């Protein structure tokens, strides 16, 4: 995890079209150098619970994930959870990992993890963000969704600001690099 710089905050605001809420850290960077996943506080500044610890900020990645959702990928994954005990067990372990990471910041008693875990797939954005932060093998459905995505970073940065030290322009995002 990295402490967000003023440039990072500006980039995230441009990506989201609004100021970030509950921003704690940069959890993952895109190959272009910009943040693409942020870690948020379990409670927003006004005290409202916010169980989505890893929030995808890159609009290009979010759009590509939205296409997967519109094409029925979440429904298909949820159906597989009901018929594949090994997948269901791995997805439950991903849920436990997500909760443990959030609980290390602050425990939200009675609140779910995110993305529909562990019984269904409700939001691929959350699952992909978790996979990017945790690395391969932690969230099987996040890994699957990530593998289905086009190389969103190839078109260039999704936001204008970036820091020189992170703008190396790697060929692809490194999963789990910032975990």
N, C-alpha and C positions, 0 to 999 in steps of 0.2 A: 504494500500500500504506500502511496505517496501523498504527502501533504499538497493540496491544490495550490498552485501559484495564482496570482492575479490574472495571468494570461489564461490559465486553465479555466478559471471561473468565467472569464469572458467567452471562451470557446464554448463551454457548456451552456451558457446563456444563449449564445447564437444557435447552438444545436437544438435546444429545447424551445426556443422562442419565448423564454421567460427565465427569471432568475431560478437557479436550483434551490430546492428546499431540503433542509436537513443534510446538506453535503458534509461528509466527514473526510473522504479521501478519494484519490484516483485509484480505482481498483484494477483497471486494465487500460492499456493504450492500444490504439489501432496501429497498424504498420505505418501509417502516415505520421504518427507522432501525437495526434490529438487523443484526448481521453475518449473512450467509447463505452466504458462502464464506470460508474461511480458507486462508492459505498455511502449509503445514507444512514442517518441515525434512526434507531428504532422508534423514536418519538420526534415529531416535528417541533420546531421552536415553541409553538403554542401548546405543546403537550399531547397533541393528537397522536395516537399510535400509528406507525407507518411500518408495517411488517416487510416491505420490499427492501431488503438490505442492499441488493445489487440491482442498480437501475441502468438500463441501456440508454445511452444518450445520443449515439450516432444516428442521424436521421436516415442515412442510406441503409445501414444495417436494419434499422427498425422497419423501413419500408419493405425490404426484402423478406423480413420475417412476417410482416403483415400479409404478403402474398402467399406464403406458406399456410398461414392461418386461414386465409380465404379459400385456399384449395383443399381444405379438409384435413390437413395434417394432424391437427389437435384431436379431431374425432377419431382418426385412425389410430393414433397413439393411445388414446384412452381405451379404445376397444381392445388393443393388444394387452394393455395392463390387466384386463379382466380375464384374459385367456393364457397369459404367459407368466407363470409363477416366478421364474428367474428374473424377468424384466421387472415385475412388480416389487420383488425384494430389492433389486438394485435401485429402483426409483425411491423406495422407502428409505434406503440408506442415503440417497441424495437429499431427501427431505431432512433426515437427521443431521447431515452435514450442514445444510443451510441453517437449521435451527441452532446448532452449536456455534456457528460463526456469528449469528445475530446475538445469541445469548452471551457471547464473549464481550459484546458491547453493552447490551442491556437486555434483561429478560422481559419479554412481553407475555405474561401469563395469559393463557387462553386464546392467544392469537395464532393463526395458522402460519406456516412458513410462507410460501408465495407460489404463484404459478399453478395452483391447484394441487400441489404435492400434498400428500402422497397418493391420493386415490384417483386423480384425474389430471388431465392437461388442460389448463385454463388460460395460460399465457406463455407462448413460446419465447417472448422477449425476456422474461425472467429466467427461463431455463437456459437460454443461450448466454445470458449475462453470467449466470452461475457457472456454466462450463468454461467461459473465458477466464473467469477469476480462479476457479478451483483447478482447472486443467483437465485433460482427458481422463476418462474412467471414473469420474465422481458422479456425474449426472448423465446417465445413458441417453435420455431423451433430449437433453440439451446438446449432447455431443452429436446425436443424429440430426437435429435441426441445424446445427452449425455446419455439418458436412453437406447439407442440402443447399446452403446459401451460395449465391454467386460471390465473386471476389469484389465486394462493395468498395474496398479501398483503392482499387485499380484506377478509378476515375479521378482520383486526387482527393484532397482534403474536403471534408464536408463543411468545414468552418474555416474562416480566413486566418485566424490567429493560431500560432503554435510556437513552441519554444525550439530553438535551434538544436539543443542537445537531444531532443526526442524526434527530430524530423529526419531520421536516417533513411526513411523510405524502404524499409524491409519489404520483402516480397509478399509476406502474409502475416497476419497477426499471430503472435506467439501465445498459445493458450496456457494459462496458469502462470505466466511469467511474473505477474505482480501479486500473486496470492500470498 
